[in-house]
Amino acid sequence: MGVSVRRSSALLTLVIFAVASLSPANGFDSYWHSQCIQKAGEEFGFSEDAWKIMQLGNFSPDFFGPVAEYAAKKLEGRELDALNQYQSNNSQVRGAAIFLHFDNLNSDLQGNSNFDHIFAHLLTSTQNMLSDYAKLNVDERTHKVLTLITLGASLHAVQDFYSHSDWIHNDFNNTDVKMIKLPSGELRAPTWFEFHSKHDLPNNWPFRVKSGIYPPIAGASNTHTRMNHDNSRLMYTEYENPGQPLRSEAEYHNSGVVPARGDDASNFAHQQLAVNTALAASIEWVRKLEENANAKKEIEAAKDWNLKLHDPHLAKELEAGLIMETAISCAAGKWDGDDPPNGRGTICRSVLERKLNTVGNTTGAELESEIIGLAANLAMPFVLNFTGMFWDVHSQYHILEHLVEGFGSNSGHYSLEKK
């Protein structure tokens, strides 16, 4: 057994080096969440290693939540055993993860003030956690990992608000807080906090925000499946209606300034409106966190971390973690939907088909995708331990549990103020 583990770890190390040499800076970005993390990180001058660690932190609410559950349905043998065992050992973390998506759990979210309650408590919790890390008697690398993982995880919830709600379906140009035109020519909606700055009482706003019911309920039109903007084609399997094929949900996204009309171009433009808004909200979120001087000090201390130079072993763990993020996302159909377009689809097919041609027959992106597929095939049972510094901090320091203080509960229902 020991020889087998060492051999697989050695193969994983070779895979990490190969992928690192082939990939651009965003080579392992998983889904649009990771794109937002990279761009927000670059906006604040984070190093590549720092924003990649934030990407792993950003993935944690999905890894400990629904993505691992979906992925398990497509795995078997020792891969499935390893994932299930890891999930069972972290059930408390999983209980907190469900509250970090702005989903309408159990139809609890009934008014704008509910969303405001979550945003306010998430902001306070994140600032307090970052400030408290300075008081921990731990080494510098643990300080930095905790800071970056926490920052990434909090951003997951912020980004999901714009994906899982109908926020971008509102015509903000009919209000005094207008749509914003980006240098690219695309649009974004104002963020929650931008609108809030001019309209103090959310329940008096000229629209009522809704997010998708999760778990989705058969017969309801506002389910998570139908309302989310998670993939660029707006294609989903309606799990609330068993036996239904993958289908477009564009008919539920035909509102707002950039409506989806069912064709690829308009569907993509509508989804990108959510992404663009989530990116602006991510940048705004970091600025709001830094309004707390102690939180800002922790962020500044972690943002320029160069693992390759100062901690090469942890750099290998980071690359392994990003490979695992890609593999699990693809297995779950959550990389960019169940049928990802372009190169994203090539990578996912490699992961799912577990194929590797002779290295001499492939180059560039094809070789990269096959290496990721090989890593997923050989290393999944071991990678969770190999990347312990990034996954195990959750169970050791209860990151997700602390993030949801004030709005999460052990009952599976939100803890909300009664209005």
Secondary structure, DSSP 8 states (H G I E B T S, - for coil): -HHHHHHHHHHHHHHHHHHHHH--TTTT--HHHHHHHHHHHHHTT--HHHHHHHHHHHHHHHHTTHHHHHHHTT--HHHHHHHHHHHHTTHHHHHHHTTSS--EETT---SHHHHHHHHHHHHHHHHHHHHHHTTS---HHHHHHHHHHHHHHHHHHHHHHHHHBSGGGS-GGGSSS--EE-TTS-EE---HHHHHTT---GGGSSS---B-EES--TT-SSBHHHH---STT-EE--TTSTT---EE-GGG---SSS---SSHHHHHHHHHHHHHHHHHHHHHHHHHHTTSHHHHHHHHHHTT--HHHH-HHHHHHHHHHHHHHHHHHHHHT-SSSSS--HHHHHHHHHHHHT----GGG--HHHHHHHHHHHHHHHHHHHHHHHTHHHHTHHHHH-HHHHHTTTT--TTSS------
